[in-house]
Amino acid sequence: MQVYLHSPMNSSKKAVERIQELMAQGMSSGQAIALVAEELRANHSGERIVARFEDEDE
């Protein structure tokens, strides 16, 4: 799975780390991505965030 977040680098890295953490706890990749996307929207500070998700398995 590759996750692309077009926002400041630090935010992107944190989002990827959060997704990986959730998956390590047993959450599916889809659920983890959805949760992190929801968290990003909830904490959005006005800058534009564009996300593209690609699943390598497909």
LUMLUMDREN-2810 file (N, C-alpha, C; in Angstrom, 1 decimal):
<atoms>
<atom><aa>M</aa><ch>A</ch><at>N</at><xx>0.8</xx><yy>-1.2</yy><zz>0.0</zz></atom>
<atom><aa>M</aa><ch>A</ch><at>CA</at><xx>0.0</xx><yy>0.0</yy><zz>0.0</zz></atom>
<atom><aa>M</aa><ch>A</ch><at>C</at><xx>0.9</xx><yy>1.2</yy><zz>0.0</zz></atom>
<atom><aa>Q</aa><ch>A</ch><at>N</at><xx>0.6</xx><yy>2.2</yy><zz>-0.8</zz></atom>
<atom><aa>Q</aa><ch>A</ch><at>CA</at><xx>1.2</xx><yy>3.5</yy><zz>-0.8</zz></atom>
<atom><aa>Q</aa><ch>A</ch><at>C</at><xx>0.2</xx><yy>4.5</yy><zz>-0.5</zz></atom>
<atom><aa>V</aa><ch>A</ch><at>N</at><xx>0.6</xx><yy>5.5</yy><zz>0.3</zz></atom>
<atom><aa>V</aa><ch>A</ch><at>CA</at><xx>-0.2</xx><yy>6.6</yy><zz>0.7</zz></atom>
<atom><aa>V</aa><ch>A</ch><at>C</at><xx>0.5</xx><yy>7.9</yy><zz>0.3</zz></atom>
<atom><aa>Y</aa><ch>A</ch><at>N</at><xx>-0.2</xx><yy>8.7</yy><zz>-0.5</zz></atom>
<atom><aa>Y</aa><ch>A</ch><at>CA</at><xx>0.4</xx><yy>10.0</yy><zz>-0.9</zz></atom>
<atom><aa>Y</aa><ch>A</ch><at>C</at><xx>-0.5</xx><yy>11.1</yy><zz>-0.3</zz></atom>
<atom><aa>L</aa><ch>A</ch><at>N</at><xx>0.1</xx><yy>11.9</yy><zz>0.5</zz></atom>
<atom><aa>L</aa><ch>A</ch><at>CA</at><xx>-0.6</xx><yy>13.1</yy><zz>1.1</zz></atom>
<atom><aa>L</aa><ch>A</ch><at>C</at><xx>0.2</xx><yy>14.3</yy><zz>0.7</zz></atom>
<atom><aa>H</aa><ch>A</ch><at>N</at><xx>-0.5</xx><yy>15.2</yy><zz>-0.1</zz></atom>
<atom><aa>H</aa><ch>A</ch><at>CA</at><xx>0.2</xx><yy>16.4</yy><zz>-0.6</zz></atom>
<atom><aa>H</aa><ch>A</ch><at>C</at><xx>-0.1</xx><yy>17.5</yy><zz>0.4</zz></atom>
<atom><aa>S</aa><ch>A</ch><at>N</at><xx>0.7</xx><yy>17.5</yy><zz>1.4</zz></atom>
<atom><aa>S</aa><ch>A</ch><at>CA</at><xx>0.6</xx><yy>18.5</yy><zz>2.5</zz></atom>
<atom><aa>S</aa><ch>A</ch><at>C</at><xx>2.0</xx><yy>18.6</yy><zz>3.1</zz></atom>
<atom><aa>P</aa><ch>A</ch><at>N</at><xx>2.2</xx><yy>19.5</yy><zz>4.1</zz></atom>
<atom><aa>P</aa><ch>A</ch><at>CA</at><xx>3.6</xx><yy>19.6</yy><zz>4.6</zz></atom>
<atom><aa>P</aa><ch>A</ch><at>C</at><xx>4.2</xx><yy>18.2</yy><zz>4.9</zz></atom>
<atom><aa>M</aa><ch>A</ch><at>N</at><xx>5.5</xx><yy>18.0</yy><zz>4.7</zz></atom>
<atom><aa>M</aa><ch>A</ch><at>CA</at><xx>6.1</xx><yy>16.7</yy><zz>4.8</zz></atom>
<atom><aa>M</aa><ch>A</ch><at>C</at><xx>5.9</xx><yy>16.1</yy><zz>6.2</zz></atom>
<atom><aa>N</aa><ch>A</ch><at>N</at><xx>6.0</xx><yy>16.9</yy><zz>7.2</zz></atom>
<atom><aa>N</aa><ch>A</ch><at>CA</at><xx>5.9</xx><yy>16.4</yy><zz>8.6</zz></atom>
<atom><aa>N</aa><ch>A</ch><at>C</at><xx>4.5</xx><yy>15.8</yy><zz>8.8</zz></atom>
<atom><aa>S</aa><ch>A</ch><at>N</at><xx>3.5</xx><yy>16.4</yy><zz>8.3</zz></atom>
<atom><aa>S</aa><ch>A</ch><at>CA</at><xx>2.1</xx><yy>15.9</yy><zz>8.4</zz></atom>
<atom><aa>S</aa><ch>A</ch><at>C</at><xx>1.9</xx><yy>14.6</yy><zz>7.6</zz></atom>
<atom><aa>S</aa><ch>A</ch><at>N</at><xx>2.5</xx><yy>14.6</yy><zz>6.4</zz></atom>
<atom><aa>S</aa><ch>A</ch><at>CA</at><xx>2.5</xx><yy>13.3</yy><zz>5.6</zz></atom>
<atom><aa>S</aa><ch>A</ch><at>C</at><xx>3.1</xx><yy>12.2</yy><zz>6.4</zz></atom>
<atom><aa>K</aa><ch>A</ch><at>N</at><xx>4.3</xx><yy>12.4</yy><zz>6.9</zz></atom>
<atom><aa>K</aa><ch>A</ch><at>CA</at><xx>5.0</xx><yy>11.4</yy><zz>7.6</zz></atom>
<atom><aa>K</aa><ch>A</ch><at>C</at><xx>4.2</xx><yy>10.9</yy><zz>8.8</zz></atom>
<atom><aa>K</aa><ch>A</ch><at>N</at><xx>3.6</xx><yy>11.8</yy><zz>9.6</zz></atom>
<atom><aa>K</aa><ch>A</ch><at>CA</at><xx>2.8</xx><yy>11.5</yy><zz>10.7</zz></atom>
<atom><aa>K</aa><ch>A</ch><at>C</at><xx>1.6</xx><yy>10.6</yy><zz>10.3</zz></atom>
<atom><aa>A</aa><ch>A</ch><at>N</at><xx>1.0</xx><yy>11.0</yy><zz>9.2</zz></atom>
<atom><aa>A</aa><ch>A</ch><at>CA</at><xx>-0.2</xx><yy>10.3</yy><zz>8.7</zz></atom>
<atom><aa>A</aa><ch>A</ch><at>C</at><xx>0.1</xx><yy>8.8</yy><zz>8.4</zz></atom>
<atom><aa>V</aa><ch>A</ch><at>N</at><xx>1.2</xx><yy>8.7</yy><zz>7.7</zz></atom>
<atom><aa>V</aa><ch>A</ch><at>CA</at><xx>1.7</xx><yy>7.3</yy><zz>7.3</zz></atom>
<atom><aa>V</aa><ch>A</ch><at>C</at><xx>2.0</xx><yy>6.5</yy><zz>8.5</zz></atom>
<atom><aa>E</aa><ch>A</ch><at>N</at><xx>2.7</xx><yy>7.1</yy><zz>9.5</zz></atom>
<atom><aa>E</aa><ch>A</ch><at>CA</at><xx>3.1</xx><yy>6.4</yy><zz>10.7</zz></atom>
<atom><aa>E</aa><ch>A</ch><at>C</at><xx>1.8</xx><yy>6.0</yy><zz>11.5</zz></atom>
<atom><aa>R</aa><ch>A</ch><at>N</at><xx>0.8</xx><yy>6.9</yy><zz>11.5</zz></atom>
<atom><aa>R</aa><ch>A</ch><at>CA</at><xx>-0.4</xx><yy>6.6</yy><zz>12.2</zz></atom>
<atom><aa>R</aa><ch>A</ch><at>C</at><xx>-1.2</xx><yy>5.4</yy><zz>11.5</zz></atom>
<atom><aa>I</aa><ch>A</ch><at>N</at><xx>-1.2</xx><yy>5.4</yy><zz>10.2</zz></atom>
<atom><aa>I</aa><ch>A</ch><at>CA</at><xx>-1.8</xx><yy>4.3</yy><zz>9.5</zz></atom>
<atom><aa>I</aa><ch>A</ch><at>C</at><xx>-1.1</xx><yy>3.0</yy><zz>9.8</zz></atom>
<atom><aa>Q</aa><ch>A</ch><at>N</at><xx>0.2</xx><yy>3.0</yy><zz>9.7</zz></atom>
<atom><aa>Q</aa><ch>A</ch><at>CA</at><xx>1.0</xx><yy>1.8</yy><zz>10.0</zz></atom>
<atom><aa>Q</aa><ch>A</ch><at>C</at><xx>0.8</xx><yy>1.3</yy><zz>11.5</zz></atom>
<atom><aa>E</aa><ch>A</ch><at>N</at><xx>0.7</xx><yy>2.3</yy><zz>12.4</zz></atom>
<atom><aa>E</aa><ch>A</ch><at>CA</at><xx>0.4</xx><yy>1.9</yy><zz>13.8</zz></atom>
<atom><aa>E</aa><ch>A</ch><at>C</at><xx>-0.9</xx><yy>1.2</yy><zz>13.9</zz></atom>
<atom><aa>L</aa><ch>A</ch><at>N</at><xx>-2.0</xx><yy>1.8</yy><zz>13.3</zz></atom>
<atom><aa>L</aa><ch>A</ch><at>CA</at><xx>-3.3</xx><yy>1.2</yy><zz>13.4</zz></atom>
<atom><aa>L</aa><ch>A</ch><at>C</at><xx>-3.3</xx><yy>-0.2</yy><zz>12.8</zz></atom>
<atom><aa>M</aa><ch>A</ch><at>N</at><xx>-2.6</xx><yy>-0.4</yy><zz>11.6</zz></atom>
<atom><aa>M</aa><ch>A</ch><at>CA</at><xx>-2.6</xx><yy>-1.7</yy><zz>11.0</zz></atom>
<atom><aa>M</aa><ch>A</ch><at>C</at><xx>-1.8</xx><yy>-2.7</yy><zz>11.8</zz></atom>
<atom><aa>A</aa><ch>A</ch><at>N</at><xx>-0.8</xx><yy>-2.2</yy><zz>12.5</zz></atom>
<atom><aa>A</aa><ch>A</ch><at>CA</at><xx>0.0</xx><yy>-3.1</yy><zz>13.4</zz></atom>
<atom><aa>A</aa><ch>A</ch><at>C</at><xx>-0.9</xx><yy>-3.6</yy><zz>14.6</zz></atom>
<atom><aa>Q</aa><ch>A</ch><at>N</at><xx>-1.9</xx><yy>-2.8</yy><zz>14.9</zz></atom>
<atom><aa>Q</aa><ch>A</ch><at>CA</at><xx>-2.8</xx><yy>-3.2</yy><zz>16.0</zz></atom>
<atom><aa>Q</aa><ch>A</ch><at>C</at><xx>-4.0</xx><yy>-4.0</yy><zz>15.5</zz></atom>
<atom><aa>G</aa><ch>A</ch><at>N</at><xx>-3.9</xx><yy>-4.4</yy><zz>14.2</zz></atom>
<atom><aa>G</aa><ch>A</ch><at>CA</at><xx>-4.9</xx><yy>-5.3</yy><zz>13.7</zz></atom>
<atom><aa>G</aa><ch>A</ch><at>C</at><xx>-6.0</xx><yy>-4.7</yy><zz>12.8</zz></atom>
<atom><aa>M</aa><ch>A</ch><at>N</at><xx>-6.0</xx><yy>-3.4</yy><zz>12.6</zz></atom>
<atom><aa>M</aa><ch>A</ch><at>CA</at><xx>-7.0</xx><yy>-2.7</yy><zz>11.8</zz></atom>
<atom><aa>M</aa><ch>A</ch><at>C</at><xx>-6.7</xx><yy>-2.9</yy><zz>10.3</zz></atom>
<atom><aa>S</aa><ch>A</ch><at>N</at><xx>-7.7</xx><yy>-3.1</yy><zz>9.5</zz></atom>
<atom><aa>S</aa><ch>A</ch><at>CA</at><xx>-7.4</xx><yy>-3.3</yy><zz>8.1</zz></atom>
<atom><aa>S</aa><ch>A</ch><at>C</at><xx>-6.9</xx><yy>-2.0</yy><zz>7.5</zz></atom>
<atom><aa>S</aa><ch>A</ch><at>N</at><xx>-6.2</xx><yy>-2.1</yy><zz>6.3</zz></atom>
<atom><aa>S</aa><ch>A</ch><at>CA</at><xx>-5.7</xx><yy>-0.9</yy><zz>5.7</zz></atom>
<atom><aa>S</aa><ch>A</ch><at>C</at><xx>-6.8</xx><yy>0.1</yy><zz>5.4</zz></atom>
<atom><aa>G</aa><ch>A</ch><at>N</at><xx>-7.9</xx><yy>-0.4</yy><zz>4.9</zz></atom>
<atom><aa>G</aa><ch>A</ch><at>CA</at><xx>-9.0</xx><yy>0.5</yy><zz>4.5</zz></atom>
<atom><aa>G</aa><ch>A</ch><at>C</at><xx>-9.6</xx><yy>1.3</yy><zz>5.7</zz></atom>
<atom><aa>Q</aa><ch>A</ch><at>N</at><xx>-9.7</xx><yy>0.6</yy><zz>6.8</zz></atom>
<atom><aa>Q</aa><ch>A</ch><at>CA</at><xx>-10.2</xx><yy>1.2</yy><zz>8.0</zz></atom>
<atom><aa>Q</aa><ch>A</ch><at>C</at><xx>-9.2</xx><yy>2.2</yy><zz>8.6</zz></atom>
<atom><aa>A</aa><ch>A</ch><at>N</at><xx>-7.9</xx><yy>1.9</yy><zz>8.5</zz></atom>
<atom><aa>A</aa><ch>A</ch><at>CA</at><xx>-6.9</xx><yy>2.8</yy><zz>9.0</zz></atom>
<atom><aa>A</aa><ch>A</ch><at>C</at><xx>-6.8</xx><yy>4.0</yy><zz>8.2</zz></atom>
<atom><aa>I</aa><ch>A</ch><at>N</at><xx>-6.9</xx><yy>3.9</yy><zz>6.9</zz></atom>
<atom><aa>I</aa><ch>A</ch><at>CA</at><xx>-6.9</xx><yy>5.1</yy><zz>6.0</zz></atom>
<atom><aa>I</aa><ch>A</ch><at>C</at><xx>-8.1</xx><yy>5.9</yy><zz>6.2</zz></atom>
<atom><aa>A</aa><ch>A</ch><at>N</at><xx>-9.3</xx><yy>5.3</yy><zz>6.4</zz></atom>
<atom><aa>A</aa><ch>A</ch><at>CA</at><xx>-10.5</xx><yy>6.1</yy><zz>6.6</zz></atom>
<atom><aa>A</aa><ch>A</ch><at>C</at><xx>-10.4</xx><yy>6.9</yy><zz>7.9</zz></atom>
<atom><aa>L</aa><ch>A</ch><at>N</at><xx>-9.9</xx><yy>6.2</yy><zz>8.9</zz></atom>
<atom><aa>L</aa><ch>A</ch><at>CA</at><xx>-9.8</xx><yy>6.9</yy><zz>10.2</zz></atom>
<atom><aa>L</aa><ch>A</ch><at>C</at><xx>-8.8</xx><yy>8.0</yy><zz>10.2</zz></atom>
<atom><aa>V</aa><ch>A</ch><at>N</at><xx>-7.7</xx><yy>7.8</yy><zz>9.6</zz></atom>
<atom><aa>V</aa><ch>A</ch><at>CA</at><xx>-6.7</xx><yy>8.9</yy><zz>9.5</zz></atom>
<atom><aa>V</aa><ch>A</ch><at>C</at><xx>-7.2</xx><yy>10.0</yy><zz>8.7</zz></atom>
<atom><aa>A</aa><ch>A</ch><at>N</at><xx>-7.9</xx><yy>9.7</yy><zz>7.6</zz></atom>
<atom><aa>A</aa><ch>A</ch><at>CA</at><xx>-8.5</xx><yy>10.8</yy><zz>6.7</zz></atom>
<atom><aa>A</aa><ch>A</ch><at>C</at><xx>-9.5</xx><yy>11.6</yy><zz>7.5</zz></atom>
<atom><aa>E</aa><ch>A</ch><at>N</at><xx>-10.3</xx><yy>10.9</yy><zz>8.3</zz></atom>
<atom><aa>E</aa><ch>A</ch><at>CA</at><xx>-11.3</xx><yy>11.6</yy><zz>9.2</zz></atom>
<atom><aa>E</aa><ch>A</ch><at>C</at><xx>-10.5</xx><yy>12.5</yy><zz>10.2</zz></atom>
<atom><aa>E</aa><ch>A</ch><at>N</at><xx>-9.5</xx><yy>12.0</yy><zz>10.8</zz></atom>
<atom><aa>E</aa><ch>A</ch><at>CA</at><xx>-8.7</xx><yy>12.8</yy><zz>11.7</zz></atom>
<atom><aa>E</aa><ch>A</ch><at>C</at><xx>-8.1</xx><yy>14.0</yy><zz>11.1</zz></atom>
<atom><aa>L</aa><ch>A</ch><at>N</at><xx>-7.6</xx><yy>13.8</yy><zz>9.9</zz></atom>
<atom><aa>L</aa><ch>A</ch><at>CA</at><xx>-7.0</xx><yy>14.9</yy><zz>9.1</zz></atom>
<atom><aa>L</aa><ch>A</ch><at>C</at><xx>-8.0</xx><yy>16.0</yy><zz>8.8</zz></atom>
<atom><aa>R</aa><ch>A</ch><at>N</at><xx>-9.2</xx><yy>15.6</yy><zz>8.4</zz></atom>
<atom><aa>R</aa><ch>A</ch><at>CA</at><xx>-10.3</xx><yy>16.5</yy><zz>8.2</zz></atom>
<atom><aa>R</aa><ch>A</ch><at>C</at><xx>-10.7</xx><yy>17.3</yy><zz>9.4</zz></atom>
<atom><aa>A</aa><ch>A</ch><at>N</at><xx>-10.8</xx><yy>16.6</yy><zz>10.6</zz></atom>
<atom><aa>A</aa><ch>A</ch><at>CA</at><xx>-11.2</xx><yy>17.2</yy><zz>11.8</zz></atom>
<atom><aa>A</aa><ch>A</ch><at>C</at><xx>-10.1</xx><yy>18.2</yy><zz>12.3</zz></atom>
<atom><aa>N</aa><ch>A</ch><at>N</at><xx>-8.9</xx><yy>18.0</yy><zz>12.0</zz></atom>
<atom><aa>N</aa><ch>A</ch><at>CA</at><xx>-7.8</xx><yy>18.8</yy><zz>12.4</zz></atom>
<atom><aa>N</aa><ch>A</ch><at>C</at><xx>-7.3</xx><yy>19.8</yy><zz>11.3</zz></atom>
<atom><aa>H</aa><ch>A</ch><at>N</at><xx>-8.0</xx><yy>19.8</yy><zz>10.2</zz></atom>
<atom><aa>H</aa><ch>A</ch><at>CA</at><xx>-7.6</xx><yy>20.7</yy><zz>9.1</zz></atom>
<atom><aa>H</aa><ch>A</ch><at>C</at><xx>-7.6</xx><yy>22.1</yy><zz>9.5</zz></atom>
<atom><aa>S</aa><ch>A</ch><at>N</at><xx>-6.5</xx><yy>22.8</yy><zz>9.1</zz></atom>
<atom><aa>S</aa><ch>A</ch><at>CA</at><xx>-6.3</xx><yy>24.2</yy><zz>9.6</zz></atom>
<atom><aa>S</aa><ch>A</ch><at>C</at><xx>-6.5</xx><yy>25.2</yy><zz>8.4</zz></atom>
<atom><aa>G</aa><ch>A</ch><at>N</at><xx>-7.1</xx><yy>24.8</yy><zz>7.3</zz></atom>
<atom><aa>G</aa><ch>A</ch><at>CA</at><xx>-7.3</xx><yy>25.7</yy><zz>6.2</zz></atom>
<atom><aa>G</aa><ch>A</ch><at>C</at><xx>-6.5</xx><yy>25.5</yy><zz>5.0</zz></atom>
<atom><aa>E</aa><ch>A</ch><at>N</at><xx>-5.3</xx><yy>24.8</yy><zz>5.2</zz></atom>
<atom><aa>E</aa><ch>A</ch><at>CA</at><xx>-4.5</xx><yy>24.6</yy><zz>4.0</zz></atom>
<atom><aa>E</aa><ch>A</ch><at>C</at><xx>-5.1</xx><yy>23.4</yy><zz>3.2</zz></atom>
<atom><aa>R</aa><ch>A</ch><at>N</at><xx>-4.8</xx><yy>23.4</yy><zz>2.0</zz></atom>
<atom><aa>R</aa><ch>A</ch><at>CA</at><xx>-5.4</xx><yy>22.4</yy><zz>1.1</zz></atom>
<atom><aa>R</aa><ch>A</ch><at>C</at><xx>-4.6</xx><yy>21.0</yy><zz>1.3</zz></atom>
<atom><aa>I</aa><ch>A</ch><at>N</at><xx>-5.4</xx><yy>20.0</yy><zz>1.5</zz></atom>
<atom><aa>I</aa><ch>A</ch><at>CA</at><xx>-4.8</xx><yy>18.6</yy><zz>1.6</zz></atom>
<atom><aa>I</aa><ch>A</ch><at>C</at><xx>-5.4</xx><yy>17.8</yy><zz>0.5</zz></atom>
<atom><aa>V</aa><ch>A</ch><at>N</at><xx>-4.6</xx><yy>17.2</yy><zz>-0.4</zz></atom>
<atom><aa>V</aa><ch>A</ch><at>CA</at><xx>-5.0</xx><yy>16.3</yy><zz>-1.4</zz></atom>
<atom><aa>V</aa><ch>A</ch><at>C</at><xx>-4.4</xx><yy>14.9</yy><zz>-1.1</zz></atom>
<atom><aa>A</aa><ch>A</ch><at>N</at><xx>-5.2</xx><yy>13.9</yy><zz>-1.1</zz></atom>
<atom><aa>A</aa><ch>A</ch><at>CA</at><xx>-4.7</xx><yy>12.6</yy><zz>-0.8</zz></atom>
<atom><aa>A</aa><ch>A</ch><at>C</at><xx>-5.1</xx><yy>11.6</yy><zz>-1.9</zz></atom>
<atom><aa>R</aa><ch>A</ch><at>N</at><xx>-4.1</xx><yy>10.7</yy><zz>-2.2</zz></atom>
<atom><aa>R</aa><ch>A</ch><at>CA</at><xx>-4.3</xx><yy>9.7</yy><zz>-3.2</zz></atom>
<atom><aa>R</aa><ch>A</ch><at>C</at><xx>-3.8</xx><yy>8.4</yy><zz>-2.6</zz></atom>
<atom><aa>F</aa><ch>A</ch><at>N</at><xx>-4.7</xx><yy>7.4</yy><zz>-2.6</zz></atom>
<atom><aa>F</aa><ch>A</ch><at>CA</at><xx>-4.3</xx><yy>6.1</yy><zz>-2.0</zz></atom>
<atom><aa>F</aa><ch>A</ch><at>C</at><xx>-4.2</xx><yy>5.1</yy><zz>-3.1</zz></atom>
<atom><aa>E</aa><ch>A</ch><at>N</at><xx>-3.1</xx><yy>4.3</yy><zz>-3.1</zz></atom>
<atom><aa>E</aa><ch>A</ch><at>CA</at><xx>-3.0</xx><yy>3.2</yy><zz>-4.1</zz></atom>
<atom><aa>E</aa><ch>A</ch><at>C</at><xx>-2.7</xx><yy>1.9</yy><zz>-3.3</zz></atom>
<atom><aa>D</aa><ch>A</ch><at>N</at><xx>-3.4</xx><yy>0.9</yy><zz>-3.6</zz></atom>
<atom><aa>D</aa><ch>A</ch><at>CA</at><xx>-3.2</xx><yy>-0.4</yy><zz>-3.0</zz></atom>
<atom><aa>D</aa><ch>A</ch><at>C</at><xx>-2.4</xx><yy>-1.3</yy><zz>-3.9</zz></atom>
<atom><aa>E</aa><ch>A</ch><at>N</at><xx>-1.2</xx><yy>-1.7</yy><zz>-3.5</zz></atom>
<atom><aa>E</aa><ch>A</ch><at>CA</at><xx>-0.3</xx><yy>-2.4</yy><zz>-4.4</zz></atom>
<atom><aa>E</aa><ch>A</ch><at>C</at><xx>-0.8</xx><yy>-3.8</yy><zz>-4.7</zz></atom>
<atom><aa>D</aa><ch>A</ch><at>N</at><xx>-1.8</xx><yy>-4.3</yy><zz>-3.9</zz></atom>
<atom><aa>D</aa><ch>A</ch><at>CA</at><xx>-2.3</xx><yy>-5.6</yy><zz>-4.1</zz></atom>
<atom><aa>D</aa><ch>A</ch><at>C</at><xx>-3.3</xx><yy>-5.7</yy><zz>-5.3</zz></atom>
<atom><aa>E</aa><ch>A</ch><at>N</at><xx>-3.8</xx><yy>-4.6</yy><zz>-5.8</zz></atom>
<atom><aa>E</aa><ch>A</ch><at>CA</at><xx>-4.7</xx><yy>-4.6</yy><zz>-6.9</zz></atom>
<atom><aa>E</aa><ch>A</ch><at>C</at><xx>-4.1</xx><yy>-4.4</yy><zz>-8.2</zz></atom>
</atoms>
